[in-house]
Amino acid sequence: MAGYLPQVNTTVTFDDNLKRQVTVIPAGAFSPTEIRLQFGNQYNTNATAQLDQVIYDKSMLVGIKANVPNTQLSLLKKEQNQDNLIYNTVGAYYQVLIYLEQEKIILENERKYRELLGILKLRLEKGVIKKSDYDRTQVSLNNILSQKSLLQVNKQVALNKLKNAIGMPLTENIGITNLANYESLALIPEENTVNVSSLLDYKIQNTNILLQEFDVRRKQAAYLPTVSAYARYGAMTFGNEFGPSFNNWIDFSSVGFKVNIPIFSGFKKNSQLKQTEISLMNAKANLKLSTNNLDLQFQNANTQLQKSYSDLSNNRDNLNLAKDVFESSTLEYQKGVSTLSDLLNADYAYKEAQSNYVTSLLNFLSSRLDYEKSKGTLKSYINQF
C-alpha cells in the first residue's frame, strides 16, 4: 500500500570543483590553433524537491492484495500461541494437582501409622507383641516420611513449572485451588471425530500457501512495464567565490512520466520465479502430508485417551476393593483374629492401589489434554471448568 502513495524526497548538493575539466576545441574551426576552455564555476549548489507517484505497477498491486492473508496469518499465529500457553499451563496445573492429591494420601497414611505405632508401643510394653512387629511398623512409617520429603521437592518443582508457564516470578507465592471431584474430569468425550481443516496448524499452512501464490503472481508481474509520474522543483546557484556563490539562486521545475520496460535481467527474474513456483509446489505437497499427520495425531490421541480411561476405571475399582480389604484387616487385627503381617500386607496393597489410581488419573488428564489439542478444542475444554 505504501508503494502506491506519493513519495517526496529533497536533495541538497554542494560541489567544490577544485580542478574543473578542460574542453578542447580542435584547430581550424574557430582558430588556427586548438582552444582550451574551462566551463562552469568552482562552487555549485543545487537544492531539489521531487514528488514521485506510481501509476501502474502490477507487482505492487499483488502485494497490496496479499495484505489480507498476511493479517489473517498473524491472527492465526497469535491464536496458536494462546493455545500453546493454555496447553503448557493446564499440563503444569494438572501435575501440581496430582502432587496435592498424593500429598493428601501420604499425610493420611502418616496419620494412620502414627496411631498404629502408638498402639503397638503400648502392646510392646505389655509384652503382647514382638519387638519385630513394632520395628516393621516403624520402618513403614519411615518410608512414608521419606516419600513425604521427596513429594515436597517434586511439588515445589511442579509449582515452579506452573509459575514459569504463566509468566509469574518464581519468588512469588501461588495459590492452587484443588478440585473437589477429580471424577468430573474423568469423562470420555461423546464425539471422537475431527475436522482437520478447522485446526490451526492446517489453517496456518493453508494461509502460507495463499501467500506463496501471491508471491508467484508478484514474480510474474515483474515482467510487466511500470508507469510512474514525477514533479520536480529546484533551485541552483554558482560562482567562483565561496560567499557570493550563494547569492544568486535560479529556480527550475519539470513534470513528466516514466515508463520502465524490463527487457533482460540476466535470467534473474526467471530464476526467482522458478524458485517461488517450486516452493509453492512443496508447500502444497507438505499440506497433504500434514493433513494425514494431523488426522493420525488425533486418532493416536483418541486411542490413548480410551486406554487411559480404561486403566483409570480398573484402578478405581481396584482402589475400592483394596480399601475394603484394608478396613476388614484393620477390624480383624483390632479383634485379634489376624496378625500384624496381614494388616501390613493389606495396607501395602491399599497404598499401591492408591498410587496406581493417582498415576492413572494423571495419565488420563494428560491424555485428555492431548486429545483436545489434537482436536483443536482446547479453549472450549478449559472453559468447562
N, C-alpha and C positions, 0 to 999 in steps of 0.2 A: 504494500500500500504506500509506503513512504517513497518508493521509487517513482510513483506517478504524481507526487506533489512537486510544486515548483522548487527548484534548487537555486539558491542565491549565494554567490561567492564574491568576495572582494580581494583584489590583489594589488599590492603596492610594491613597486620595484625602484631601486636606486642604483644606477650604474656610474662608476668612475672609470672612464675609458683611459687608462693610464697611457696606452700607446694605441692610437687609432690606426685602423687599417688604411693602407695606401692603395689608391686606384691608379692604374697606369693607362693613359690614352696613347695608343701607338702613334708613331711619327707619320706624317702625311695627311692626316685628317684635318687637324687644326694647326699643326705646326710641323716644320721640317724635322723637329726632334720630338721624342716622346715627352709627354707631360705627366708628371706625378702629382696627384692631388689627395688630400685627406678630407673626406666628408664627415659631417657630424660634429658633435661637440664633446667636450671632455665629460661633462656632467649631464646625465639624463635621468629624469624622474617620471614615473608612469603610475597612475592610480586608475584601476579599472574595477567596475562592478558589473557582474554578468548574471542574468537570470536564464536558467535552462528549464525547459518544460518538455517532458516526454509526451509525444502524441500517440505513438503506436510502438509497443514492444510486447510481442506475444509471450515472451519468456516471463516478463513481469506480470502479465495478466494471469498466467497459470499459477505463478507464485502467490498472487492475491487470493485465488480460489483455494489454494492449499492452506490458507489460514484457518478455515473451518475445521478440517480434520486435525490440524495441529492443536487447536484449542481442545477438541474432544480427547486427543491423546493425553494432554496434560491433566484433564479431569479424571480420566481413567487411571492414570498412574497415581494420582492423589488418592483415589478410592482404593487402589491396590495397596498403597502404603497404610491406609487406615485398616484394611483387612489384616495385613501382616502385624500391625500393632495389636489389634484385637486378639489374634491367634497367639502371639507371644505372651500377652498379658494374661489371657484366660488360662493358657497352659501353665504359667508360673503360679497363678492363683490356685488352680486345682492341686498342684504339688504341695502348696502350703496347707490347703485343706486336708489333704491326706496325712500330712505330718501332725496336724492338730488332732485328727481322729486317732492316729497311732498313739499320740501323747495321752489322750483320754484312756485308751486301753491300758497303757503301761502304768499310769497312775492308779487305775483301778486294781490292776494286778499287784502293784506295790502295796496298796492298802490291804488287800486280801492276805498277802504273805506276811505282812507285819502282824496282822491279827492272829494268823495261824501260828506264827513263830512265838507270839506271846502265850498262846495256849499250850504249845509244845514245851515251852520253858517250864511252865507250872507242872506239867506231867513229868518232865525230866526230873525236876526237884523231888517229886513224889515217887520216882522210880517206876512209873507206869510204862515209859517208853525208853528205847535205847538212845544213847547219845548220837549214834549214827543217823537216826531219824531226824534229830534236831539239826545236825550238820548238813544233811541233804537239803533240808528246807532253807537253811541259811545260804547255801550255795545257790539255790534257785532265786532267792531274794537278791543276792549279789549280782547275779546275771541280769536281773530286771533293772537294778540300779545302773549297771554298765550300759544296757540298752537305752536307758533314760538319758544318760550323759551323751551318748552318741546321737540320739534323736534331737537333743537340744542344739547340737552343732549343725546337723542336717537341716533343721528347721530354720536356723538363722541364715544358712546359705540360701535356702529357698526364698526366704524373705528378702534377701539382698537381690536375688534374681528378679523378684517381683518389683522391687523398687526401681531397678535398672530398666525393666520393661516399660514402666510408666514414666520414666524420666524423673524419678524422685531421688533426692540426695540420700546416700546411704546412712548419713549421720542422723537423719530424722526418723522418728518412730512412725510406724504404720499400724493402724487398727484393722484387724481382719474380722469380718462378720462371718461366723461359721454358719453353715447350712444346717437347719434343724433336721431335715429329712433328705438324706442323700438319695433315697429311692425315687424321689420326684425327678431326678435327673437320669435315673437308670431306666429309660424308656426307649423303645425302638421306634424310629420314625415310620409313619404309615406308608409314605411314598419312598420308593427306592430307585427312582429314575432321575436322569439329569439331562438338561438341555445344554449341550456343550456350547452352543452359540451364545448363551447368556452368561458364560463365565468371563471373568475379567481378563484372564490370560488370552482367551480366544479373541475378545474384542480388541485388546491391545495389538495383537499380531495382525488382525484384520485391518485395523486403522493404519498400521505401519505399511501394509501392502498398498492401501489407498494413497498414502503419502509417496510411496515409491512410484506409483503410477503417475502421479503429478510430476515427479522428478523426471520420468521418461518423457512426458509431454514437454517439460521445460527444456530438456536437452534437444528435443526435436525442433522446438521453436527457435533455437539458436541459429538455425539455418536461414531463418526469415529475415528480411530487412527490418530495420528500426528507423523510426522517424521522430525527430525532435525539433523544437524551435528554440531560438535564443534571442535575447535582447541585451545589448552591451552599451554601457555608457562609461566614459573615462575622460581623463584629462592628463596632459603631459606638459612638462616644462624642461628646458635645457639651457645650457650656457657653458662658457669656458671658465667662468669664475664661480666658486662654490656658493657664496651668498646670493649673488644676483641670479643664479640658475633656478632659484625657487620663486622668482617674482612674476614671471610671465607664464601663466597657465593657458593652455589651449585645449579646449574640450572637444570630444568627438563621440559619436554614437552610431550604432548599427543594429539592425534586426535581420533575422534570416532563418532559414530552415536547413536541417542537416539530415541527409538520408545515408544510412550506413548499410551497405550491401555486402554481406560476407561471401567471399568467393573461394578462398582457400586458406585453411588454418593449419596446414601441415598434418592433416588427419587427426588433429587433437580433438575436435568436436565429435568426429566419428568414433574415436576410441572411447570417449566419455559416454556417448550414447550406448554403445555396445555393453560397456561395463554396467551401466544402470539397468539395461534390459536383462542382463544375466542375474543381477541382484534381485530384480523383480521375480524372475522365474524361480530362483532359490527360495525367496520368501513365500511364494505360493506353494511350493513343494513342502516347505517346513510347516506351513499351516495345516496341510493334510496330515502330516506326521503328528503334529501337536494335537490335532483333533482326536486321533486314535489314542494318543498318550493320555489326554485328559479324561477320555472315557475309561481307559484302563485304570487310571488312578482312582476314579470313582468306584469302579467295580471292586478293586482291591480294598478300598476303604470300607465299602459296604460288607464285603466278606469278613474283614477283620472286625467290624462292628458286630456282626452276627455271632462270631466266635467269642468275642469278649463278653457279649451279653449272655451266651450260654454258660461260659465259665463263671460269670458273676452269679447266675441263678443257682448253679451247682454248689458254689462256695457259700452262698447264702443258706441253702438248705443244710449243708454240712455244718455251718456255724450253729444253726438252731439245734441240730442233733447233738453236736459236741457240748453245747450249753446244757442241754437236758442231762447228758451223761455226767457232766461235771457236778451239776446240782444234786443228782442222785448219789454220786460218790461222796459228796460232802455230807449229805444226810446220813448215809450208811457209816461213814467214818465217825461222825458225831455219836451215832448209836453204838459204835464199837463192833459193828458186824463186818467191817472191811479194814484193810491195813492202810498205812500211810502211803505205801507204794502205789496202791490202787488209786488213791486220791491224787498223788502227784502225776501219775500217768494220765489220768483223766484231765487234770489241769494242763498238762503239756499238750495234749491233743486239742484242748479248747483254745489255748494260746496260738497253736499252729493254725487252727481254723480261723481265728481272728485275723492273723497275719495274711493268710491266703485270701480272705474276704476283702481286706483293705487293699491288697495288691491288685486283685481282680477289679475292684471298684475304680482304682486309678487307671488301669488299662482300659476299662470301658469308657471312662470320661475322656481319656486321650483319644481313643478310637472315635468317639462321637465328635470330638473337635475336628479330627482329621476328615471325618465324613462330611461335616458341614462345610469345611473349607473346600473339599473337592467338589461339592455341590454348588458352591457359591452362595450359601445361605448363612454365613457366619453372623451377620448383623441381626437377622430375624431370630436366630437361635439364641443369641445373647440377650435380646430384648425379652425373651420369655421369663427370665429371672433376674 
